């Protein structure tokens, strides 16, 4: 799967890229036929406490050209990635089951 990375107000390190590849790339095991994946990472510069990091993922599936979008805000970038992965996993499974039942 080809993952596109975009970052705003933070440095996108190799560690973060590898972590995203590991988590989001793991969705391939659900045979979701993901065509495209775009990730947007940003850090809110106005807040000092609370949900500062924002992680957005857009997945384009080959099933009926579906687009799955998830936005998560969290206190750390790694926890935002984990939460987004869980949301995407539920959505991909739901779409796959719908298509299988047709």
N, CA, C and O atoms as a Tinker XYZ file with bonds, in Angstrom:
   408  protein
     1  N      0.843000   -1.169000    0.000000    73     2
     2  CA     0.000000    0.000000    0.000000    64     1     3
     3  C      0.892000    1.236000    0.000000    63     2     4     5
     4  O      1.876000    1.307000    0.736000    81     3
     5  N      0.540000    2.186000   -0.819000    73     3     6
     6  CA     1.278000    3.442000   -0.906000    64     5     7
     7  C      0.615000    4.464000    0.015000    63     6     8     9
     8  O     -0.544000    4.826000   -0.186000    81     7
     9  N      1.342000    4.922000    1.011000    73     7    10
    10  CA     0.807000    5.886000    1.970000    64     9    11
    11  C      1.459000    7.235000    1.727000    63    10    12    13
    12  O      2.685000    7.351000    1.704000    81    11
    13  N      0.626000    8.256000    1.546000    73    11    14
    14  CA     1.121000    9.622000    1.383000    64    13    15
    15  C      1.081000   10.306000    2.742000    63    14    16    17
    16  O      0.103000   10.194000    3.481000    81    15
    17  N      2.162000   11.016000    3.060000    73    15    18
    18  CA     2.282000   11.679000    4.355000    64    17    19
    19  C      2.270000   13.193000    4.177000    63    18    20    21
    20  O      2.929000   13.726000    3.284000    81    19
    21  N      1.523000   13.878000    5.025000    73    19    22
    22  CA     1.523000   15.332000    5.082000    64    21    23
    23  C      1.584000   15.739000    6.551000    63    22    24    25
    24  O      0.898000   15.158000    7.392000    81    23
    25  N      2.396000   16.722000    6.851000    73    23    26
    26  CA     2.541000   17.162000    8.239000    64    25    27
    27  C      2.461000   18.682000    8.304000    63    26    28    29
    28  O      2.923000   19.387000    7.407000    81    27
    29  N      1.866000   19.167000    9.387000    73    27    30
    30  CA     1.742000   20.609000    9.601000    64    29    31
    31  C      2.115000   20.912000   11.050000    63    30    32    33
    32  O      1.572000   20.307000   11.974000    81    31
    33  N      3.020000   21.827000   11.239000    73    31    34
    34  CA     3.477000   22.282000   12.558000    64    33    35
    35  C      4.180000   21.206000   13.371000    63    34    36    37
    36  O      4.239000   21.304000   14.597000    81    35
    37  N      4.710000   20.187000   12.718000    73    35    38
    38  CA     5.527000   19.199000   13.412000    64    37    39
    39  C      6.455000   18.534000   12.404000    63    38    40    41
    40  O      6.191000   18.519000   11.201000    81    39
    41  N      7.546000   17.985000   12.926000    73    39    42
    42  CA     8.514000   17.311000   12.072000    64    41    43
    43  C      8.102000   15.858000   11.900000    63    42    44    45
    44  O      7.844000   15.154000   12.876000    81    43
    45  N      8.044000   15.426000   10.667000    73    43    46
    46  CA     7.654000   14.059000   10.355000    64    45    47
    47  C      8.913000   13.194000   10.324000    63    46    48    49
    48  O      9.642000   13.182000    9.332000    81    47
    49  N      9.162000   12.476000   11.409000    73    47    50
    50  CA    10.373000   11.675000   11.525000    64    49    51
    51  C     10.154000   10.282000   10.926000    63    50    52    53
    52  O      9.024000    9.873000   10.663000    81    51
    53  N     11.245000    9.577000   10.721000    73    51    54
    54  CA    11.166000    8.211000   10.209000    64    53    55
    55  C     10.451000    7.292000   11.193000    63    54    56    57
    56  O      9.760000    6.357000   10.789000    81    55
    57  N     10.617000    7.558000   12.474000    73    55    58
    58  CA     9.949000    6.751000   13.506000    64    57    59
    59  C      8.430000    6.859000   13.372000    63    58    60    61
    60  O      7.718000    5.859000   13.470000    81    59
    61  N      7.943000    8.071000   13.150000    73    59    62
    62  CA     6.496000    8.272000   12.983000    64    61    63
    63  C      6.020000    7.618000   11.686000    63    62    64    65
    64  O      4.970000    6.976000   11.670000    81    63
    65  N      6.777000    7.772000   10.603000    73    63    66
    66  CA     6.405000    7.153000    9.328000    64    65    67
    67  C      6.344000    5.632000    9.454000    63    66    68    69
    68  O      5.414000    4.997000    8.958000    81    67
    69  N      7.343000    5.057000   10.121000    73    67    70
    70  CA     7.356000    3.604000   10.308000    64    69    71
    71  C      6.173000    3.146000   11.146000    63    70    72    73
    72  O      5.579000    2.104000   10.867000    81    71
    73  N      5.828000    3.914000   12.168000    73    71    74
    74  CA     4.707000    3.571000   13.031000    64    73    75
    75  C      3.393000    3.620000   12.250000    63    74    76    77
    76  O      2.535000    2.753000   12.419000    81    75
    77  N      3.238000    4.625000   11.403000    73    75    78
    78  CA     2.030000    4.730000   10.572000    64    77    79
    79  C      1.976000    3.570000    9.585000    63    78    80    81
    80  O      0.923000    2.961000    9.395000    81    79
    81  N      3.115000    3.265000    8.953000    73    79    82
    82  CA     3.150000    2.141000    8.017000    64    81    83
    83  C      2.780000    0.837000    8.698000    63    82    84    85
    84  O      2.084000    0.003000    8.118000    81    83
    85  N      3.244000    0.658000    9.927000    73    83    86
    86  CA     2.948000   -0.559000   10.667000    64    85    87
    87  C      1.460000   -0.650000   11.006000    63    86    88    89
    88  O      0.841000   -1.696000   10.811000    81    87
    89  N      0.892000    0.432000   11.506000    73    87    90
    90  CA    -0.502000    0.414000   11.954000    64    89    91
    91  C     -1.490000    0.466000   10.786000    63    90    92    93
    92  O     -2.367000   -0.391000   10.677000    81    91
    93  N     -1.352000    1.455000    9.925000    73    91    94
    94  CA    -2.295000    1.621000    8.821000    64    93    95
    95  C     -2.044000    0.558000    7.747000    63    94    96    97
    96  O     -2.987000    0.057000    7.136000    81    95
    97  N     -0.794000    0.223000    7.523000    73    95    98
    98  CA    -0.472000   -0.828000    6.565000    64    97    99
    99  C     -1.004000   -2.178000    6.989000    63    98   100   101
   100  O     -1.215000   -3.049000    6.146000    81    99
   101  N     -1.224000   -2.369000    8.268000    73    99   102
   102  CA    -1.784000   -3.611000    8.779000    64   101   103
   103  C     -3.228000   -3.846000    8.368000    63   102   104   105
   104  O     -3.746000   -4.949000    8.540000    81   103
   105  N     -3.879000   -2.835000    7.830000    73   103   106
   106  CA    -5.258000   -2.993000    7.375000    64   105   107
   107  C     -5.345000   -3.853000    6.118000    63   106   108   109
   108  O     -6.432000   -4.287000    5.738000    81   107
   109  N     -4.201000   -4.101000    5.467000    73   107   110
   110  CA    -4.190000   -4.962000    4.282000    64   109   111
   111  C     -4.628000   -6.381000    4.599000    63   110   112   113
   112  O     -5.140000   -7.083000    3.727000    81   111
   113  N     -4.430000   -6.810000    5.843000    73   111   114
   114  CA    -4.799000   -8.180000    6.187000    64   113   115
   115  C     -6.310000   -8.399000    6.161000    63   114   116   117
   116  O     -6.765000   -9.543000    6.182000    81   115
   117  N     -7.091000   -7.325000    6.118000    73   115   118
   118  CA    -8.546000   -7.445000    6.021000    64   117   119
   119  C     -9.013000   -7.515000    4.572000    63   118   120   121
   120  O    -10.211000   -7.491000    4.293000    81   119
   121  N     -8.061000   -7.602000    3.664000    73   119   122
   122  CA    -8.344000   -7.683000    2.229000    64   121   123
   123  C     -9.301000   -6.575000    1.813000    63   122   124   125
   124  O    -10.320000   -6.821000    1.168000    81   123
   125  N     -8.956000   -5.366000    2.189000    73   123   126
   126  CA    -9.836000   -4.234000    1.935000    64   125   127
   127  C     -9.654000   -3.647000    0.547000    63   126   128   129
   128  O    -10.428000   -2.779000    0.141000    81   127
   129  N     -8.640000   -4.106000   -0.195000    73   127   130
   130  CA    -8.356000   -3.566000   -1.531000    64   129   131
   131  C     -8.220000   -2.044000   -1.488000    63   130   132   133
   132  O     -8.951000   -1.324000   -2.168000    81   131
   133  N     -7.293000   -1.578000   -0.694000    73   131   134
   134  CA    -7.062000   -0.148000   -0.536000    64   133   135
   135  C     -6.266000    0.353000   -1.731000    63   134   136   137
   136  O     -5.171000   -0.138000   -2.008000    81   135
   137  N     -6.817000    1.325000   -2.432000    73   135   138
   138  CA    -6.162000    1.895000   -3.607000    64   137   139
   139  C     -5.200000    2.996000   -3.199000    63   138   140   141
   140  O     -4.078000    3.073000   -3.699000    81   139
   141  N     -5.644000    3.841000   -2.293000    73   139   142
   142  CA    -4.878000    5.034000   -1.939000    64   141   143
   143  C     -5.054000    5.332000   -0.461000    63   142   144   145
   144  O     -6.123000    5.101000    0.103000    81   143
   145  N     -3.994000    5.851000    0.171000    73   143   146
   146  CA    -4.053000    6.224000    1.569000    64   145   147
   147  C     -3.326000    7.550000    1.755000    63   146   148   149
   148  O     -2.171000    7.700000    1.358000    81   147
   149  N     -4.009000    8.497000    2.356000    73   147   150
   150  CA    -3.407000    9.799000    2.626000    64   149   151
   151  C     -3.536000   10.081000    4.119000    63   150   152   153
   152  O     -4.618000    9.961000    4.694000    81   151
   153  N     -2.421000   10.457000    4.737000    73   151   154
   154  CA    -2.432000   10.766000    6.160000    64   153   155
   155  C     -2.006000   12.206000    6.373000    63   154   156   157
   156  O     -1.049000   12.680000    5.760000    81   155
   157  N     -2.716000   12.891000    7.237000    73   155   158
   158  CA    -2.391000   14.271000    7.602000    64   157   159
   159  C     -2.151000   14.331000    9.103000    63   158   160   161
   160  O     -3.015000   13.968000    9.901000    81   159
   161  N     -0.970000   14.794000    9.470000    73   159   162
   162  CA    -0.613000   14.965000   10.879000    64   161   163
   163  C     -0.475000   16.446000   11.143000    63   162   164   165
   164  O      0.104000   17.173000   10.336000    81   163
   165  N     -1.003000   16.901000   12.269000    73   163   166
   166  CA    -0.830000   18.306000   12.609000    64   165   167
   167  C     -0.796000   18.479000   14.119000    63   166   168   169
   168  O     -1.318000   17.661000   14.877000    81   167
   169  N     -0.178000   19.547000   14.517000    73   167   170
   170  CA    -0.093000   19.897000   15.926000    64   169   171
   171  C     -0.725000   21.265000   16.087000    63   170   172   173
   172  O     -0.359000   22.215000   15.396000    81   171
   173  N     -1.674000   21.358000   17.003000    73   171   174
   174  CA    -2.355000   22.617000   17.269000    64   173   175
   175  C     -1.412000   23.521000   18.048000    63   174   176   177
   176  O     -0.957000   23.158000   19.133000    81   175
   177  N     -1.121000   24.678000   17.510000    73   175   178
   178  CA    -0.180000   25.589000   18.159000    64   177   179
   179  C     -0.854000   26.512000   19.165000    63   178   180   181
   180  O     -0.165000   27.230000   19.889000    81   179
   181  N     -2.189000   26.511000   19.229000    73   179   182
   182  CA    -2.901000   27.407000   20.138000    64   181   183
   183  C     -3.098000   26.812000   21.524000    63   182   184   185
   184  O     -3.302000   27.542000   22.494000    81   183
   185  N     -3.038000   25.490000   21.620000    73   183   186
   186  CA    -3.256000   24.829000   22.898000    64   185   187
   187  C     -1.947000   24.292000   23.452000    63   186   188   189
   188  O     -1.066000   23.885000   22.696000    81   187
   189  N     -1.826000   24.293000   24.737000    73   187   190
   190  CA    -0.643000   23.747000   25.378000    64   189   191
   191  C     -0.970000   22.464000   26.133000    63   190   192   193
   192  O     -0.083000   21.652000   26.397000    81   191
   193  N     -2.247000   22.281000   26.482000    73   191   194
   194  CA    -2.685000   21.089000   27.201000    64   193   195
   195  C     -3.849000   20.469000   26.453000    63   194   196   197
   196  O     -4.491000   21.115000   25.625000    81   195
   197  N     -4.107000   19.219000   26.756000    73   195   198
   198  CA    -5.263000   18.555000   26.177000    64   197   199
   199  C     -4.957000   17.954000   24.824000    63   198   200   201
   200  O     -3.819000   17.578000   24.541000    81   199
   201  N     -5.981000   17.864000   23.987000    73   199   202
   202  CA    -5.863000   17.229000   22.677000    64   201   203
   203  C     -5.146000   18.168000   21.712000    63   202   204   205
   204  O     -5.757000   19.050000   21.109000    81   203
   205  N     -3.865000   17.963000   21.582000    73   203   206
   206  CA    -3.025000   18.865000   20.803000    64   205   207
   207  C     -2.751000   18.312000   19.412000    63   206   208   209
   208  O     -2.644000   19.079000   18.455000    81   207
   209  N     -2.636000   16.991000   19.285000    73   207   210
   210  CA    -2.287000   16.375000   18.008000    64   209   211
   211  C     -3.537000   15.912000   17.266000    63   210   212   213
   212  O     -4.487000   15.408000   17.866000    81   211
   213  N     -3.511000   16.095000   15.947000    73   211   214
   214  CA    -4.630000   15.715000   15.094000    64   213   215
   215  C     -4.095000   14.795000   14.007000    63   214   216   217
   216  O     -3.088000   15.103000   13.369000    81   215
   217  N     -4.766000   13.668000   13.794000    73   215   218
   218  CA    -4.367000   12.697000   12.788000    64   217   219
   219  C     -5.571000   12.381000   11.926000    63   218   220   221
   220  O     -6.606000   11.942000   12.427000    81   219
   221  N     -5.438000   12.603000   10.641000    73   219   222
   222  CA    -6.531000   12.366000    9.695000    64   221   223
   223  C     -6.067000   11.356000    8.660000    63   222   224   225
   224  O     -4.951000   11.447000    8.150000    81   223
   225  N     -6.924000   10.393000    8.351000    73   223   226
   226  CA    -6.611000    9.374000    7.360000    64   225   227
   227  C     -7.753000    9.300000    6.358000    63   226   228   229
   228  O     -8.923000    9.243000    6.735000    81   227
   229  N     -7.400000    9.301000    5.081000    73   227   230
   230  CA    -8.362000    9.108000    3.998000    64   229   231
   231  C     -7.954000    7.858000    3.232000    63   230   232   233
   232  O     -6.862000    7.803000    2.667000    81   231
   233  N     -8.825000    6.857000    3.209000    73   231   234
   234  CA    -8.578000    5.621000    2.484000    64   233   235
   235  C     -9.553000    5.522000    1.324000    63   234   236   237
   236  O    -10.755000    5.727000    1.493000    81   235
   237  N     -9.036000    5.210000    0.160000    73   235   238
   238  CA    -9.902000    4.973000   -0.990000    64   237   239
   239  C     -9.890000    3.474000   -1.258000    63   238   240   241
   240  O     -8.837000    2.880000   -1.493000    81   239
   241  N    -11.081000    2.868000   -1.220000    73   239   242
   242  CA   -11.224000    1.431000   -1.431000    64   241   243
   243  C    -11.701000    1.153000   -2.849000    63   242   244   245
   244  O    -12.376000    1.978000   -3.464000    81   243
   245  N    -11.345000   -0.010000   -3.352000    73   243   246
   246  CA   -11.772000   -0.369000   -4.705000    64   245   247
   247  C    -13.238000   -0.796000   -4.732000    63   246   248   249
   248  O    -13.855000   -0.825000   -5.796000    81   247
   249  N    -13.805000   -1.132000   -3.555000    73   247   250
   250  CA   -15.214000   -1.504000   -3.489000    64   249   251
   251  C    -16.075000   -0.275000   -3.770000    63   250   252   253
   252  O    -16.150000    0.633000   -2.943000    81   251
   253  N    -16.699000   -0.245000   -4.889000    73   251   254
   254  CA   -17.604000    0.856000   -5.250000    64   253   255
   255  C    -16.957000    2.225000   -5.087000    63   254   256   257
   256  O    -17.651000    3.220000   -4.882000    81   255
   257  N    -15.638000    2.279000   -5.177000    73   255   258
   258  CA   -14.886000    3.544000   -5.032000    64   257   259
   259  C    -15.234000    4.251000   -3.725000    63   258   260   261
   260  O    -15.416000    5.468000   -3.702000    81   259
   261  N    -15.324000    3.493000   -2.650000    73   259   262
   262  CA   -15.639000    4.045000   -1.325000    64   261   263
   263  C    -14.466000    4.848000   -0.787000    63   262   264   265
   264  O    -13.304000    4.525000   -1.035000    81   263
   265  N    -14.789000    5.895000   -0.050000    73   263   266
   266  CA   -13.789000    6.702000    0.634000    64   265   267
   267  C    -14.089000    6.656000    2.129000    63   266   268   269
   268  O    -15.194000    6.981000    2.565000    81   267
   269  N    -13.096000    6.252000    2.897000    73   267   270
   270  CA   -13.236000    6.196000    4.354000    64   269   271
   271  C    -12.362000    7.300000    4.922000    63   270   272   273
   272  O    -11.189000    7.423000    4.572000    81   271
   273  N    -12.943000    8.097000    5.797000    73   271   274
   274  CA   -12.217000    9.220000    6.388000    64   273   275
   275  C    -12.349000    9.140000    7.899000    63   274   276   277
   276  O    -13.437000    8.940000    8.440000    81   275
   277  N    -11.216000    9.299000    8.562000    73   275   278
   278  CA   -11.206000    9.280000   10.018000    64   277   279
   279  C    -10.352000   10.424000   10.524000    63   278   280   281
   280  O     -9.247000   10.651000   10.031000    81   279
   281  N    -10.870000   11.150000   11.516000    73   279   282
   282  CA   -10.124000   12.237000   12.151000    64   281   283
   283  C    -10.099000   11.969000   13.646000    63   282   284   285
   284  O    -11.135000   11.727000   14.266000    81   283
   285  N     -8.894000   12.015000   14.219000    73   283   286
   286  CA    -8.718000   11.738000   15.646000    64   285   287
   287  C     -7.852000   12.827000   16.249000    63   286   288   289
   288  O     -6.866000   13.258000   15.650000    81   287
   289  N     -8.229000   13.268000   17.442000    73   287   290
   290  CA    -7.404000   14.208000   18.203000    64   289   291
   291  C     -7.013000   13.529000   19.507000    63   290   292   293
   292  O     -7.837000   12.888000   20.159000    81   291
   293  N     -5.738000   13.680000   19.882000    73   291   294
   294  CA    -5.249000   13.028000   21.095000    64   293   295
   295  C     -4.101000   13.833000   21.685000    63   294   296   297
   296  O     -3.625000   14.801000   21.093000    81   295
   297  N     -3.673000   13.408000   22.861000    73   295   298
   298  CA    -2.606000   14.107000   23.564000    64   297   299
   299  C     -1.220000   13.749000   23.044000    63   298   300   301
   300  O     -0.276000   14.519000   23.226000    81   299
   301  N     -1.081000   12.588000   22.396000    73   299   302
   302  CA     0.196000   12.226000   21.777000    64   301   303
   303  C     -0.068000   11.725000   20.368000    63   302   304   305
   304  O     -1.155000   11.231000   20.071000    81   303
   305  N      0.918000   11.853000   19.511000    73   303   306
   306  CA     0.736000   11.464000   18.118000    64   305   307
   307  C      0.579000    9.957000   17.980000    63   306   308   309
   308  O     -0.177000    9.483000   17.131000    81   307
   309  N      1.290000    9.206000   18.811000    73   307   310
   310  CA     1.201000    7.744000   18.735000    64   309   311
   311  C     -0.178000    7.243000   19.151000    63   310   312   313
   312  O     -0.708000    6.317000   18.538000    81   311
   313  N     -0.760000    7.839000   20.178000    73   311   314
   314  CA    -2.098000    7.415000   20.596000    64   313   315
   315  C     -3.145000    7.828000   19.560000    63   314   316   317
   316  O     -4.143000    7.129000   19.387000    81   315
   317  N     -2.936000    8.941000   18.876000    73   315   318
   318  CA    -3.851000    9.354000   17.811000    64   317   319
   319  C     -3.815000    8.349000   16.658000    63   318   320   321
   320  O     -4.851000    8.024000   16.079000    81   319
   321  N     -2.626000    7.864000   16.333000    73   319   322
   322  CA    -2.493000    6.867000   15.267000    64   321   323
   323  C     -3.188000    5.572000   15.667000    63   322   324   325
   324  O     -3.875000    4.959000   14.850000    81   323
   325  N     -3.014000    5.152000   16.915000    73   323   326
   326  CA    -3.665000    3.927000   17.394000    64   325   327
   327  C     -5.187000    4.044000   17.355000    63   326   328   329
   328  O     -5.872000    3.114000   16.929000    81   327
   329  N     -5.714000    5.179000   17.796000    73   327   330
   330  CA    -7.167000    5.382000   17.784000    64   329   331
   331  C     -7.713000    5.392000   16.355000    63   330   332   333
   332  O     -8.776000    4.833000   16.085000    81   331
   333  N     -6.979000    6.027000   15.449000    73   331   334
   334  CA    -7.409000    6.087000   14.051000    64   333   335
   335  C     -7.408000    4.694000   13.430000    63   334   336   337
   336  O     -8.307000    4.359000   12.658000    81   335
   337  N     -6.410000    3.886000   13.760000    73   335   338
   338  CA    -6.333000    2.521000   13.237000    64   337   339
   339  C     -7.541000    1.711000   13.683000    63   338   340   341
   340  O     -8.120000    0.967000   12.892000    81   339
   341  N     -7.921000    1.854000   14.950000    73   339   342
   342  CA    -9.080000    1.121000   15.457000    64   341   343
   343  C    -10.364000    1.548000   14.746000    63   342   344   345
   344  O    -11.194000    0.706000   14.400000    81   343
   345  N    -10.525000    2.833000   14.534000    73   343   346
   346  CA   -11.713000    3.336000   13.826000    64   345   347
   347  C    -11.752000    2.825000   12.391000    63   346   348   349
   348  O    -12.793000    2.378000   11.908000    81   347
   349  N    -10.603000    2.895000   11.712000    73   347   350
   350  CA   -10.539000    2.435000   10.326000    64   349   351
   351  C    -10.811000    0.938000   10.221000    63   350   352   353
   352  O    -11.468000    0.479000    9.287000    81   351
   353  N    -10.302000    0.194000   11.177000    73   351   354
   354  CA   -10.508000   -1.252000   11.182000    64   353   355
   355  C    -11.996000   -1.572000   11.256000    63   354   356   357
   356  O    -12.484000   -2.434000   10.526000    81   355
   357  N    -12.714000   -0.883000   12.134000    73   355   358
   358  CA   -14.161000   -1.110000   12.253000    64   357   359
   359  C    -14.878000   -0.740000   10.960000    63   358   360   361
   360  O    -15.761000   -1.469000   10.508000    81   359
   361  N    -14.504000    0.388000   10.364000    73   359   362
   362  CA   -15.177000    0.843000    9.149000    64   361   363
   363  C    -14.908000   -0.091000    7.967000    63   362   364   365
   364  O    -15.820000   -0.409000    7.204000    81   363
   365  N    -13.661000   -0.526000    7.818000    73   363   366
   366  CA   -13.313000   -1.428000    6.722000    64   365   367
   367  C    -14.037000   -2.753000    6.883000    63   366   368   369
   368  O    -14.553000   -3.295000    5.906000    81   367
   369  N    -14.084000   -3.279000    8.092000    73   367   370
   370  CA   -14.768000   -4.540000    8.344000    64   369   371
   371  C    -16.259000   -4.416000    8.044000    63   370   372   373
   372  O    -16.855000   -5.326000    7.469000    81   371
   373  N    -16.854000   -3.305000    8.427000    73   371   374
   374  CA   -18.276000   -3.078000    8.190000    64   373   375
   375  C    -18.578000   -3.034000    6.690000    63   374   376   377
   376  O    -19.539000   -3.653000    6.234000    81   375
   377  N    -17.772000   -2.313000    5.932000    73   375   378
   378  CA   -17.980000   -2.210000    4.488000    64   377   379
   379  C    -17.762000   -3.565000    3.822000    63   378   380   381
   380  O    -18.524000   -3.964000    2.942000    81   379
   381  N    -16.728000   -4.259000    4.244000    73   379   382
   382  CA   -16.437000   -5.577000    3.651000    64   381   383
   383  C    -17.581000   -6.549000    3.927000    63   382   384   385
   384  O    -17.965000   -7.310000    3.038000    81   383
   385  N    -18.127000   -6.540000    5.132000    73   383   386
   386  CA   -19.244000   -7.422000    5.463000    64   385   387
   387  C    -20.494000   -7.071000    4.661000    63   386   388   389
   388  O    -21.228000   -7.961000    4.232000    81   387
   389  N    -20.738000   -5.781000    4.457000    73   387   390
   390  CA   -21.894000   -5.363000    3.659000    64   389   391
   391  C    -21.790000   -5.897000    2.232000    63   390   392   393
   392  O    -22.757000   -6.408000    1.668000    81   391
   393  N    -20.602000   -5.767000    1.670000    73   391   394
   394  CA   -20.393000   -6.206000    0.295000    64   393   395
   395  C    -20.475000   -7.717000    0.199000    63   394   396   397
   396  O    -21.010000   -8.247000   -0.775000    81   395
   397  N    -19.953000   -8.417000    1.196000    73   395   398
   398  CA   -19.986000   -9.881000    1.213000    64   397   399
   399  C    -21.421000  -10.388000    1.296000    63   398   400   401
   400  O    -21.744000  -11.425000    0.717000    81   399
   401  N    -22.286000   -9.670000    2.010000    73   399   402
   402  CA   -23.675000  -10.095000    2.193000    64   401   403
   403  C    -24.554000   -9.793000    0.975000    63   402   404   405
   404  O    -25.677000  -10.293000    0.901000    81   403
   405  N    -24.088000   -9.010000    0.046000    73   403   406
   406  CA   -24.898000   -8.699000   -1.138000    64   405   407
   407  C    -25.050000   -9.887000   -2.031000    63   406   408
   408  O    -25.702000   -9.798000   -3.072000    81   407
